[in-house]
C-alpha cells in the first residue's frame, strides 16, 4: 500500500469520526505494506480521554504484529500526534509517523514539541508531515466551524 492510499484510509476514518461528533482524526497503521489496524477518535463515544485514534490503532495492532513492539510499522494519521500519543508511539517503537495537518497547539512531532525525535529518549521516529495536508486541515476546520455555529 502506498502512502497516499494509506492516508486516504485515515481520512475516511476521520470522516467517520466527524459523523459521530468526534474530533475528526483518523489513523492507519501499516506493517509490510499491509494495514494491520485503523480507527478514529472515540473520546466522546467511549467517555475516555485516552481514546485517541493513534492509541486505539496501536492497541488493535499489537494483536496482529509478531513482536511485542510495533517494529517496522508506519502510522498514517490525519493530525500531528499530541504528546500522549507521541510518547506511546516512541515506547511502542513505531518506525515512522506520516501526518497530514500540523497541530500548532499540541503537536509533539515538531510543531510545539519534538518528542518523536528527542535525543533524550531511547527511540526516535522518522517523521513526514504534510501528506494530503489540505484535505486533513479542511476536515478539521469545517468540523470546528460547524461546532462553533451550533
N, C-alpha and C positions, 0 to 999 in steps of 0.2 A: 504494500500500500504506500502510495507516495504521500508527501507532506500535505499537499493541498487537499487530497481526499480525506485524510485524517482530520484536518482542521474543519472541513465541511461537515464531517460527522459530529465534531464537537459543537459546531454552530447549530446543528439540528437538536442536539441535547439542550443547548442554551435556549433555543426557541421553545422547547418543551417546558423548560423551567419558567419562562415568561408566561406561558399559557396556564401554568399552575400558580401564578402570582409569586414566584420565587425570583430573586435577582438572577437574571439570565446569564449564568455561567455554565458552560458545558466542558467536559473533559473526556479525553480518549487516551488510553494507554496502549502503546504498540510494542510488541516484542517480536523480533524476527519478521518484520513486515506483516504481522497479523494483529488485529485488535484483540486484546485479551480482557479489556473492560472499558465500559463507557457509562457515563452518568452525568447528572447535573445537580445544581444546588437543591437541597431538600431541607433547608433550615426551618422554614415555616411548617412544612408538611410533617417533619419529624419532631418539631419543637425541640431542636437541638442545634446550638450554635456551632457545633463541630461538624455538621453535615454539609461541608463544602464539597463541591464536585470532585476536587482533587483527592480528598481523603476517602470519599466513597469509592472512587475508582481504585485507589490503592488497596483498600480493604477487599474489594472484589478480586483484584488481580493476584493477590498473594495465594489465592486458592488455585489459580491457573498456572502460576510461574513455578519452574522447577527448583528454585532456591528460596531460602527464607527472605532474601533481599531481592529487590526488583532490579537486579543487574541487567545491563544492556537493554533497558527499556527507554522509550521516549514518551513523554507526556505532552499531548497537544491540548491546550486549554485556551479558551476564548479571552480570558482576562489574566493579566500577570498575577501569579500567586502571592498571597499575603505571607506574613512571617510564620504563622502557624503551619500553613500548607508547605511553604518552602522548607521549613525545619523538618517536617515529616518526609519530604522528598529527599532531603540530604541524608537523613537517618536510614531511609529505605534504599539508598544508593542508586536511585534512578540516574541514568546516564545523562539524559538531555531533557530540557524543557523547551517547548516551542509555544509561544503565546501570541495571541492576536493583538489585543489592546493593552497598552501600558496602564498601570494604575498609579497616578500621581499622588494619591493619598495614602495608599497602603502597600504598594508593590515592593516585594522583597527580592526581586531579581534584577535590580539595577535602578529602578525609578526612585524609591525612597531609601531603601536599604539594598545591599548586595549580599545577602545571606547565602545565596546559591553559590557564590564564588569566594566566600570568605576563607582566607588562608589560615584562620584560627580553627577551622573545623577539619575533621578527618576525611571529608569527601567534598568534592566540588563538582558542580553540574555544568554541562555545556548549555549555553542559553542562546536561543534565537528568538528575536522579537519581530513583531510587525507582520506576521503571516495573516493575510486576509484582515488586516487591521481595520479597514474602513467598515467592512461588514460587522465585525465584532463590536466596534465602537458605536455604530449606528444602532445596533440592537440594544445596547445598554442605555444610550442616550434616549431612545424612544421609550424604553421601559420607565425610566425615571421621570421623563417629561409627563407621561401618562399618569404616573403615581402622584405627582405634584398637582395635577389638574383635577384630581378627584376630591 
